Amino acid sequence: MNHGVHFMAAIAFVWNERRQNKTTTRTKVIPAASEEQLLLVELVRSISVMRAETVMQTVKEVLKQPPAIAKDKKHLSLEVCMLQFFYAYIQRIPVPNLVDSWASLLILLKDSIQLSLPAPGQFLILGVLNEFIMKNPSLENKKDQRDLQDVTHKIVDAIGAIAGSSLEQTTWLRRNLEVKPSPKIMVDGTNLESDVEDMLSPAMETSNITPSVYSVHALTLLSEVLAHLLDMVFYSDEKERVIPLLVNIMHYVVPYLRNHSAHNAPSYRACVQLLSSLSGYQYTRRAWKKEAFDLFMDPSFFQMDASCVNHWRAIMDNLMTHDKTTFRDLMTRVAVAQSSSLNLFANRDAELEQRAMLLKRLAFAIFSSEIDQYQKYLPDIQGK
């Protein structure tokens, strides 16, 4: 198709013009398309020469070199508009068309990673990848599957870096991270607020926005798609390849979970949801077991929003159930605390406080379990 790049760029421009009114509530990081925007998808689908493969190749060219068609709107991010359109397009084309276009989609995904797109654009790239996996869980060709795994790794790494953008190193010598003290954008658990809506809109000047305002959204998106995505992309005999990626993600997640301040609450919620979803897959255990147990033992553990409790129950159930030693370790800690109280030189108040803290955690672990799951430990538990 002649002038395909300019045509698709025009579609992206009109897409932005037809976006939903800001008063519309939004519950997802990736915005849902309006009815008027979906008409653009149907328009492109109805053009016989614009096959799925052609659309992908053209979108890739628009992303690499966006035409200057919006001179009066210099802050318009045409790339984000283009990807919003493409995400909606991918959702609505038949599965066979999508599968047949895998080679073109792979090139688009690979190139997009290298383009340093604004954070909302990178979220959409992950969304596109997730849509492909949902529609086509496996590729017959081993090389194609390995390419899919590699590009998944790179995209998730990129989103992980955005997720960690509200963290800073504690000292220049150590790699420990902590949440930056400056307040971040507050995001309600059920609705993204209007100021965030503006920041995620393509019409914002993304160069003036620090990446940290997107960290909550990156964490939220990962909590929604990561666990299932990795389970689908990496087959049962390849799960070991997931662990280094998850270790890297947990490096960003744990500092948010250590911080119980009010301004960190949105990040905490997203991270506990992410950890909860990951913990449901036993092969991920090595990436989070130690960190989850340490967080459980943190004196501030119970300082959380009520909406996080059920996620922590799922995490603790998975933590205690998937091996035979973790619950015993917890019981041992309680027993040690009890025996140390006999020490004549110990601070009695501190000992009692420590024991109470451990008993509360033992109670929460039991509360998180199935009925009668720890019945065989009942005599020991009653002795505590």
ChimeraX attribute file (.defattr): number of C-alpha atoms within 10 A of each C-alpha:
attribute: neighborCount
match mode: 1-to-1
recipient: residues
	/A:1	9
	/A:2	6
	/A:3	9
	/A:4	17
	/A:5	21
	/A:6	17
	/A:7	16
	/A:8	21
	/A:9	26
	/A:10	17
	/A:11	21
	/A:12	26
	/A:13	20
	/A:14	16
	/A:15	24
	/A:16	22
	/A:17	13
	/A:18	17
	/A:19	18
	/A:20	17
	/A:21	8
	/A:22	13
	/A:23	9
	/A:24	10
	/A:25	15
	/A:26	16
	/A:27	14
	/A:28	14
	/A:29	23
	/A:30	18
	/A:31	17
	/A:32	16
	/A:33	18
	/A:34	13
	/A:35	12
	/A:36	14
	/A:37	23
	/A:38	17
	/A:39	14
	/A:40	19
	/A:41	22
	/A:42	13
	/A:43	11
	/A:44	18
	/A:45	17
	/A:46	11
	/A:47	9
	/A:48	7
	/A:49	11
	/A:50	15
	/A:51	14
	/A:52	23
	/A:53	18
	/A:54	15
	/A:55	22
	/A:56	24
	/A:57	17
	/A:58	23
	/A:59	25
	/A:60	24
	/A:61	19
	/A:62	22
	/A:63	22
	/A:64	16
	/A:65	11
	/A:66	19
	/A:67	17
	/A:68	12
	/A:69	13
	/A:70	15
	/A:71	9
	/A:72	8
	/A:73	11
	/A:74	13
	/A:75	14
	/A:76	19
	/A:77	24
	/A:78	27
	/A:79	25
	/A:80	26
	/A:81	26
	/A:82	27
	/A:83	24
	/A:84	27
	/A:85	23
	/A:86	20
	/A:87	22
	/A:88	20
	/A:89	20
	/A:90	21
	/A:91	16
	/A:92	14
	/A:93	14
	/A:94	11
	/A:95	15
	/A:96	10
	/A:97	13
	/A:98	20
	/A:99	17
	/A:100	12
	/A:101	18
	/A:102	18
	/A:103	14
	/A:104	18
	/A:105	23
	/A:106	17
	/A:107	14
	/A:108	20
	/A:109	21
	/A:110	19
	/A:111	15
	/A:112	19
	/A:113	16
	/A:114	10
	/A:115	11
	/A:116	11
	/A:117	18
	/A:118	19
	/A:119	23
	/A:120	24
	/A:121	25
	/A:122	23
	/A:123	26
	/A:124	23
	/A:125	26
	/A:126	24
	/A:127	22
	/A:128	22
	/A:129	20
	/A:130	21
	/A:131	17
	/A:132	19
	/A:133	18
	/A:134	15
	/A:135	15
	/A:136	14
	/A:137	13
	/A:138	18
	/A:139	15
	/A:140	7
	/A:141	9
	/A:142	10
	/A:143	10
	/A:144	15
	/A:145	16
	/A:146	14
	/A:147	15
	/A:148	21
	/A:149	20
	/A:150	13
	/A:151	18
	/A:152	21
	/A:153	18
	/A:154	16
	/A:155	21
	/A:156	22
	/A:157	16
	/A:158	18
	/A:159	24
	/A:160	23
	/A:161	17
	/A:162	24
	/A:163	27
	/A:164	26
	/A:165	20
	/A:166	27
	/A:167	20
	/A:168	16
	/A:169	13
	/A:170	13
	/A:171	9
	/A:172	8
	/A:173	7
	/A:174	8
	/A:175	11
	/A:176	14
	/A:177	19
	/A:178	19
	/A:179	23
	/A:180	16
	/A:181	12
	/A:182	9
	/A:183	13
	/A:184	19
	/A:185	19
	/A:186	18
	/A:187	18
	/A:188	12
	/A:189	13
	/A:190	10
	/A:191	14
	/A:192	18
	/A:193	17
	/A:194	15
	/A:195	13
	/A:196	16
	/A:197	18
	/A:198	12
	/A:199	16
	/A:200	23
	/A:201	20
	/A:202	24
	/A:203	18
	/A:204	16
	/A:205	14
	/A:206	19
	/A:207	9
	/A:208	7
	/A:209	13
	/A:210	11
	/A:211	17
	/A:212	19
	/A:213	21
	/A:214	27
	/A:215	25
	/A:216	28
	/A:217	28
	/A:218	28
	/A:219	29
	/A:220	24
	/A:221	22
	/A:222	25
	/A:223	21
	/A:224	17
	/A:225	15
	/A:226	20
	/A:227	20
	/A:228	17
	/A:229	19
	/A:230	21
	/A:231	18
	/A:232	17
	/A:233	23
	/A:234	19
	/A:235	14
	/A:236	10
	/A:237	7
	/A:238	11
	/A:239	14
	/A:240	14
	/A:241	13
	/A:242	18
	/A:243	16
	/A:244	13
	/A:245	17
	/A:246	24
	/A:247	15
	/A:248	14
	/A:249	22
	/A:250	21
	/A:251	18
	/A:252	25
	/A:253	26
	/A:254	21
	/A:255	21
	/A:256	27
	/A:257	24
	/A:258	18
	/A:259	19
	/A:260	17
	/A:261	14
	/A:262	12
	/A:263	16
	/A:264	23
	/A:265	23
	/A:266	22
	/A:267	29
	/A:268	26
	/A:269	25
	/A:270	25
	/A:271	27
	/A:272	26
	/A:273	24
	/A:274	23
	/A:275	23
	/A:276	23
	/A:277	20
	/A:278	24
	/A:279	24
	/A:280	18
	/A:281	14
	/A:282	12
	/A:283	15
	/A:284	19
	/A:285	19
	/A:286	14
	/A:287	21
	/A:288	23
	/A:289	17
	/A:290	13
	/A:291	16
	/A:292	22
	/A:293	16
	/A:294	13
	/A:295	15
	/A:296	20
	/A:297	15
	/A:298	12
	/A:299	11
	/A:300	12
	/A:301	16
	/A:302	16
	/A:303	10
	/A:304	17
	/A:305	13
	/A:306	10
	/A:307	12
	/A:308	18
	/A:309	15
	/A:310	14
	/A:311	20
	/A:312	20
	/A:313	18
	/A:314	19
	/A:315	27
	/A:316	24
	/A:317	21
	/A:318	21
	/A:319	24
	/A:320	21
	/A:321	15
	/A:322	14
	/A:323	12
	/A:324	10
	/A:325	12
	/A:326	16
	/A:327	19
	/A:328	13
	/A:329	12
	/A:330	19
	/A:331	20
	/A:332	12
	/A:333	16
	/A:334	21
	/A:335	18
	/A:336	12
	/A:337	20
	/A:338	17
	/A:339	10
	/A:340	14
	/A:341	18
	/A:342	11
	/A:343	10
	/A:344	8
	/A:345	8
	/A:346	11
	/A:347	10
	/A:348	14
	/A:349	10
	/A:350	11
	/A:351	17
	/A:352	14
	/A:353	12
	/A:354	17
	/A:355	21
	/A:356	15
	/A:357	17
	/A:358	22
	/A:359	20
	/A:360	13
	/A:361	19
	/A:362	19
	/A:363	12
	/A:364	17
	/A:365	22
	/A:366	20
	/A:367	13
	/A:368	20
	/A:369	17
	/A:370	10
	/A:371	9
	/A:372	10
	/A:373	10
	/A:374	13
	/A:375	11
	/A:376	9
	/A:377	13
	/A:378	10
	/A:379	9
	/A:380	11
	/A:381	16
	/A:382	7
	/A:383	7
	/A:384	13
